Amino acid sequence: MNSNDYDVVIIGGGPIGCITGENIKNGKVLIVEEHQSIGVPLQCAGLISKNGVKELGNPKGVVNRIRGAYIYSKNNSVKIGNEEIRAYVFERKVMDKDIAIRVSKKCDFLLKAYGEIEKDKNDYKVKITHLGEEIYLNPKVIVGADGSKSITGKKLGLVNNKNREILSSCQFEMVNANVDEDFVYVFLDKRYSERFFTWIIPMGKDRVRVGLIDKGNCYNKLMKFINENEIAKEILRNATIIEFSSGSLPIGYLERTVKDNVLLAGDAACHVKPLSGGGLYFGAMGGKIAGEVISKYLNGEISRLEIYDKKWKEKFGNEIKNGIRIRKIFLKLGNDTLDEIIGKLAKSDLIEYINNHGDMDKQASLAMKILKSLDFGIGFRILRDLL
Ligand SMILES: Cc1cc2nc3c(=O)[nH]c(=O)nc-3n(C[C@H](O)[C@H](O)[C@H](O)COP(=O)(O)OP(=O)(O)OC[C@H]3O[C@@H](n4cnc5c(N)ncnc54)[C@H](O)[C@@H]3O)c2cc1C
C-alpha cells in the first residue's frame, strides 16, 4: 500500500463509518477496523425506528417487530402503542455485516487495523498499525467514525469531558423468557439506573435483551434489577443468559465536528438521541451528509469541509440540543416525582395523542409536550426537585 493510494481513510468500520464511505461518490476510500470482524463486539440493543431502518438502507438482520412500549416507574406503568409497527429489533452482527457487504462494492476494508491521526504540516495523515506493521497514508480527507470514545475526536481537541458525557452499559441476551413479544419494556426507575434507564427488548417469542445504561458498575446494577424488580422476575423466571455485552454511550452536543482535513461521524460526533441513546438514525443521516460534503470537496466544488457542521445541525441539531435540556431536568427529578409523572401520564388523554402522533425519532419534542401538559401540583414537585 502506498501513502497516496487513498483519497479518503475512514477510521472505524461500524455502520456509520460504512454509510459515510458508501455516500462518497468519487475517490478511493479505505475503511480501517481494529477488530477481526465487522459487527463485533456487540454494543447495542438493536431497536431501530422505521425511519432509521430506511436511513440505514433496509439492511438484513431483523429479528422482531415492535408495536409500542410498557413504561414502568417505581409504582406506576403506562402502555403506549397500538396495532401499528413502530420499530424493528435487529441482530446487529448481521446488520453491520450486511451494510459492510453492500459498502464493499465502493470501499476497501482493512481489518485488524488500528488507525490514528497524526499532524503533518497543515493537515493530518493516518498511521495504521496492522498485524505488527506500521502503514502511513496521506489521504485528502480522514473520517473519525471510531465510536463513543473517539480517539480521533480527542486528538483533534473537538471532544472532551465538558461537551460530552460517557455512560456505561451492560446487557444480556436471555432465552426462555416469558414476554409480550410486540412491546418493549422500559424501566424509568432510579433504584436501578440513576442517569438513564433499564430495558427488556423482545427479540422474538421467548428471547430478550435485558440491559441498563448508567454511570458506574452496570453489571451489579443489572443483576440487582433482574433479582429485585417484580416485572423482571416474572418475565425472566426461567430465563438463561446466552450472551453478555458491555459498552459505552456518548451524550453531548459538539459545536464543531470538523478540523482541517478530518471530520467526525456517528457516535464519535455524538450523533445520539440524548433521551434514549439511539445512535443509528442520526448517525446514518450524519454519515450521508458527511459523504456528500466529502464528494463535493474531492471534486473541487468546495474548498473546506466545515459546511458539514452546518448541514447536520440543520437536520437534527435541535433535537439533540433539546434532548440534552430535557435530560438535565430528568437527572434532577427524584424517583417519586418520576413515578408520579408516569402515573399521571397513564390516566391522561396524552396517550391517545402519543399513539396517533408520537415519533420515536423526535423524543425531545414529545417529552416537552408531556412536561407542559402536567398539572400544577406535579409541576410544583418538579420545580422543587430542580431547585
Ligand atoms: C448498550 C447500548 C445500547 C444501544 N442501543 C441502541 C438501539 O437500540 N438503537 C440505536 O439506534 N442505537 C443504540 N445504541 C447506539 C448505537 O449502538 C451506536 O450509536 C452506533 O453503533 C454508532 O455507530 P458508529 O459506527 O458511529 O460506532 P460503532 O458502532 O461504535 O463503530 C465504531 C467502530 O470503530 C472501530 N474503531 C474504534 N477505534 C478505532 C481505531 N482507532 N482504529 C480502527 N477502528 C476503530 C470500533 O471497533 C467499531 O467497530 C446503543 C448503544 C449502547 C452502548
The ligand as an SDF file (V2000), in Angstrom:
LIG
                    3D

 53 58  0  0  0  0  0  0  0  0999 V2000
  -25.9820   -0.5690   25.3720 C   0  0  0  0  0  0  0  0  0  0  0  0
  -26.2780    0.1980   24.1360 C   0  0  0  0  0  0  0  0  0  0  0  0
  -27.4880    0.0340   23.5100 C   0  0  0  0  0  0  0  0  0  0  0  0
  -27.7790    0.7460   22.3510 C   0  0  0  0  0  0  0  0  0  0  0  0
  -28.9820    0.5340   21.7450 N   0  0  0  0  0  0  0  0  0  0  0  0
  -29.2870    1.2010   20.6240 C   0  0  0  0  0  0  0  0  0  0  0  0
  -30.5170    0.9680   19.9680 C   0  0  0  0  0  0  0  0  0  0  0  0
  -31.3330    0.1540   20.4060 O   0  0  0  0  0  0  0  0  0  0  0  0
  -30.7930    1.6880   18.8310 N   0  0  0  0  0  0  0  0  0  0  0  0
  -29.9040    2.6050   18.3170 C   0  0  0  0  0  0  0  0  0  0  0  0
  -30.2040    3.2570   17.3050 O   0  0  0  0  0  0  0  0  0  0  0  0
  -28.6970    2.8020   18.9050 N   0  0  0  0  0  0  0  0  0  0  0  0
  -28.3630    2.1280   20.0330 C   0  0  0  0  0  0  0  0  0  0  0  0
  -27.1480    2.3200   20.6280 N   0  0  0  0  0  0  0  0  0  0  0  0
  -26.1830    3.2340   19.9870 C   0  0  0  0  0  0  0  0  0  0  0  0
  -25.5600    2.5610   18.7720 C   0  0  0  0  0  0  0  0  0  0  0  0
  -25.0250    1.3290   19.1170 O   0  0  0  0  0  0  0  0  0  0  0  0
  -24.4550    3.4740   18.2090 C   0  0  0  0  0  0  0  0  0  0  0  0
  -24.9840    4.7700   18.0710 O   0  0  0  0  0  0  0  0  0  0  0  0
  -23.9500    3.0000   16.8550 C   0  0  0  0  0  0  0  0  0  0  0  0
  -23.3190    1.7570   16.9580 O   0  0  0  0  0  0  0  0  0  0  0  0
  -22.9640    4.0290   16.3080 C   0  0  0  0  0  0  0  0  0  0  0  0
  -22.3020    3.5490   15.1800 O   0  0  0  0  0  0  0  0  0  0  0  0
  -20.8280    4.0470   14.8510 P   0  0  0  0  0  0  0  0  0  0  0  0
  -20.4580    3.4000   13.5560 O   0  0  0  0  0  0  0  0  0  0  0  0
  -20.7480    5.5020   14.9940 O   0  0  0  0  0  0  0  0  0  0  0  0
  -19.9500    3.4820   16.0450 O   0  0  0  0  0  0  0  0  0  0  0  0
  -19.6220    1.9870   16.4250 P   0  0  0  0  0  0  0  0  0  0  0  0
  -20.7460    1.0940   16.0940 O   0  0  0  0  0  0  0  0  0  0  0  0
  -19.1310    2.0290   17.8360 O   0  0  0  0  0  0  0  0  0  0  0  0
  -18.4110    1.6190   15.4720 O   0  0  0  0  0  0  0  0  0  0  0  0
  -17.1440    2.2070   15.6380 C   0  0  0  0  0  0  0  0  0  0  0  0
  -16.1240    1.2390   15.0830 C   0  0  0  0  0  0  0  0  0  0  0  0
  -14.8590    1.8350   15.0980 O   0  0  0  0  0  0  0  0  0  0  0  0
  -13.8890    0.8700   15.4730 C   0  0  0  0  0  0  0  0  0  0  0  0
  -12.7330    1.6160   15.9790 N   0  0  0  0  0  0  0  0  0  0  0  0
  -12.6720    2.4170   17.0680 C   0  0  0  0  0  0  0  0  0  0  0  0
  -11.4580    2.9710   17.1680 N   0  0  0  0  0  0  0  0  0  0  0  0
  -10.7430    2.5260   16.1090 C   0  0  0  0  0  0  0  0  0  0  0  0
   -9.4110    2.7510   15.6470 C   0  0  0  0  0  0  0  0  0  0  0  0
   -8.5980    3.5800   16.2880 N   0  0  0  0  0  0  0  0  0  0  0  0
   -8.9920    2.1110   14.5320 N   0  0  0  0  0  0  0  0  0  0  0  0
   -9.8240    1.2680   13.8650 C   0  0  0  0  0  0  0  0  0  0  0  0
  -11.0790    1.0120   14.2490 N   0  0  0  0  0  0  0  0  0  0  0  0
  -11.5410    1.6430   15.3510 C   0  0  0  0  0  0  0  0  0  0  0  0
  -14.5990    0.0240   16.5080 C   0  0  0  0  0  0  0  0  0  0  0  0
  -14.0020   -1.2440   16.6370 O   0  0  0  0  0  0  0  0  0  0  0  0
  -16.0110   -0.0360   15.9140 C   0  0  0  0  0  0  0  0  0  0  0  0
  -16.1740   -1.1500   15.0760 O   0  0  0  0  0  0  0  0  0  0  0  0
  -26.8210    1.6380   21.8050 C   0  0  0  0  0  0  0  0  0  0  0  0
  -25.5850    1.8110   22.4340 C   0  0  0  0  0  0  0  0  0  0  0  0
  -25.3070    1.1070   23.6050 C   0  0  0  0  0  0  0  0  0  0  0  0
  -23.9810    1.2840   24.2750 C   0  0  0  0  0  0  0  0  0  0  0  0
  1  2  1  0
  2  3  1  0
  2 52  2  0
  3  4  2  0
  4  5  1  0
  4 50  1  0
  5  6  2  0
  6  7  1  0
  6 13  1  0
  7  8  2  0
  7  9  1  0
  9 10  1  0
 10 11  2  0
 10 12  1  0
 12 13  2  0
 13 14  1  0
 14 15  1  0
 14 50  1  0
 15 16  1  0
 16 17  1  0
 16 18  1  0
 18 19  1  0
 18 20  1  0
 20 21  1  0
 20 22  1  0
 22 23  1  0
 23 24  1  0
 24 25  2  0
 24 26  1  0
 24 27  1  0
 27 28  1  0
 28 29  2  0
 28 30  1  0
 28 31  1  0
 31 32  1  0
 32 33  1  0
 33 34  1  0
 33 48  1  0
 34 35  1  0
 35 36  1  0
 35 46  1  0
 36 37  1  0
 36 45  1  0
 37 38  2  0
 38 39  1  0
 39 40  1  0
 39 45  2  0
 40 41  1  0
 40 42  2  0
 42 43  1  0
 43 44  2  0
 44 45  1  0
 46 47  1  0
 46 48  1  0
 48 49  1  0
 50 51  2  0
 51 52  1  0
 52 53  1  0
M  END
$$$$
